[in-house]
Amino acid sequence: MIEWFTWLQVAVAVLAALLCLVLGLVGRTPNDYSLGATLLVEVLLIAQLVVAIVAPLAGNPPTGSLPEFYIYLISALVLPPLAGFWALIERNRWSTVVLGVVCLAIAVMVYRMYQIWALQVA
Amino acid sequence: MATTTSSRAVGIGRVLVAVYGILALAATGRSVFQIIDRFGEAPIAFTLSAISAVVYIFATVALLMPGDTWYRIAWYTIGFELLGVLVVGTISVAAPAVLGLHSINPFGREATVWSAYGLGYLLIPLVLPILGMLWLYRRRPVAVAEAA
């Protein structure tokens, strides 16, 4: 993991979560802003997957458990598509809130991934 | 369209289902990893963790599915979770050794979804069953039939 990229990713996920939660709670159905923000969160997760694959080869191995790290990363990668499909099928305000909940969960999961990579001692 | 499907996964209930789904994923992922990687360290705690994961999956499905049977299953599974988080949470804080735990750290390597009342999951495991029961009560078949 690259520390600055990880913090950027957490910040983007939190901002995307706030955006979707606010849009949902004021009654907006899923739109380009809420779905776009969720898509951005997913793109950053894919970038994180690439970083996670390359980093150990480039002399940046995790201090903690790599399998545990990947359970979090793969779980996180699955969430935005699920919430996104749901938002496309069920077009109401609560689907927008669900996008926000998922982005928030991803922010927490990325932080846990950072703990496992950089702080956890196996 | 809206009335032919579930009477529970509507409105804010959708958010409840989504949070249950995420928690089911979190509990399953963690318990599978712990059981594969270090089952011998705390077998009782990790077994409970796996049971809780299965129950979260059933609760998620029960909230999504229509019908009286799934409604009852939703009550049983959500009730089981509340009981679990209260009983296991209390034991994990008061007498962690009973569960074979060596520390009460809810973020530690032996932590489960119910440790310290779910503190490692922002207390969501404690709050969610209560919200779930309130939701189930509001969407009980009689009340929904009268409102329709």
Chai-1 contact restraints between the chains, C-beta under 6 A:
chainA,res_idxA,chainB,res_idxB,connection_type,confidence,min_distance_angstrom,max_distance_angstrom,comment,restraint_id
A,E68,B,F33,contact,1.0,0.0,6.0,A-B,restraint_1
A,I71,B,G29,contact,1.0,0.0,6.0,A-B,restraint_2
A,I71,B,F33,contact,1.0,0.0,6.0,A-B,restraint_3
A,S75,B,L25,contact,1.0,0.0,6.0,A-B,restraint_4
A,S75,B,G29,contact,1.0,0.0,6.0,A-B,restraint_5
A,W94,B,R14,contact,1.0,0.0,6.0,A-B,restraint_6
A,W94,B,V15,contact,1.0,0.0,6.0,A-B,restraint_7
A,V97,B,V15,contact,1.0,0.0,6.0,A-B,restraint_8
A,V98,B,V15,contact,1.0,0.0,6.0,A-B,restraint_9
A,V98,B,A18,contact,1.0,0.0,6.0,A-B,restraint_10
A,V101,B,A18,contact,1.0,0.0,6.0,A-B,restraint_11
A,A105,B,I22,contact,1.0,0.0,6.0,A-B,restraint_12
